[in-house]
């Protein structure tokens, strides 16, 4: 019988070097409003996936879409302000 040996040491040998940097964590934190808005939008879609959307569902979807677009616009505008690019 052939035994299967774990390769955890090989797989996690460089785990200390694979941690996100502070810059990556800051970028994720800056994108959190967009991520949260996208999650809310997906929740609204999932709630209506197996039925015809009611007026309340339609309102929830519209509101979630607006929030997602507003969050993306805010992130894009913040990136432009930070980079100093003028239109």
C-alpha positions in Angstrom: 0.0 0.0 0.0 1.3 3.4 -0.9 0.9 6.1 1.7 0.0 9.7 0.8 2.3 12.1 2.6 1.2 15.7 3.2 3.1 18.4 1.5 2.1 21.2 3.9 5.7 22.3 4.4 6.2 22.6 0.7 2.9 24.4 0.1 3.2 26.9 3.1 7.0 27.3 3.0 6.6 30.9 1.8 3.4 31.8 3.7 5.2 34.6 5.6 6.0 36.3 2.3 2.5 35.9 0.9 0.8 38.2 3.3 -0.8 41.3 1.7 1.2 44.5 2.0 -0.1 47.6 3.7 -0.6 49.2 0.3 -2.8 46.3 -0.8 -4.8 46.4 2.4 -5.3 50.1 2.0 -6.5 49.5 -1.6 -9.0 46.9 -0.4 -10.2 49.2 2.3 -10.7 52.0 -0.3 -12.8 49.7 -2.4 -14.9 48.4 0.4 -17.9 50.7 -0.4 -17.9 49.3 -3.9 -17.7 45.8 -2.7 -20.5 46.3 -0.2 -22.7 47.9 -2.8 -22.0 45.0 -5.2 -22.9 42.5 -2.5 -26.2 44.4 -1.9 -26.9 44.3 -5.6 -26.2 40.6 -5.8 -28.5 40.0 -2.8 -31.3 41.9 -4.6 -30.8 39.8 -7.7 -30.7 36.5 -5.8 -33.9 37.4 -3.9 -35.7 37.7 -7.3 -34.1 34.9 -9.2 -36.9 32.4 -8.8 -39.9 34.7 -9.1 -41.3 37.6 -10.9 -40.1 40.8 -9.2 -42.8 42.7 -7.3 -42.8 46.5 -7.2 -40.9 46.3 -3.9 -38.3 44.0 -5.5 -38.0 46.3 -8.5 -37.5 49.3 -6.1 -34.8 47.3 -4.2 -33.0 46.5 -7.4 -33.1 50.1 -8.6 -31.8 51.3 -5.3 -29.0 48.7 -5.2 -28.0 49.6 -8.8 -27.9 53.3 -7.9 -25.8 52.6 -4.8 -23.4 50.4 -6.8 -23.0 53.1 -9.5 -22.6 55.9 -6.9 -19.9 53.9 -5.1 -18.0 53.2 -8.3 -18.2 56.8 -9.3 -17.0 58.0 -5.9 -14.0 55.5 -6.1 -13.2 56.7 -9.7 -13.4 60.4 -8.6 -11.3 59.7 -5.6 -8.6 58.1 -7.8 -8.6 61.1 -10.1 -8.3 63.5 -7.1 -5.4 61.5 -5.7 -3.6 61.3 -8.9 -4.0 65.0 -9.6 -5.3 64.5 -13.1 -7.5 67.4 -14.3 -10.2 67.0 -16.9 
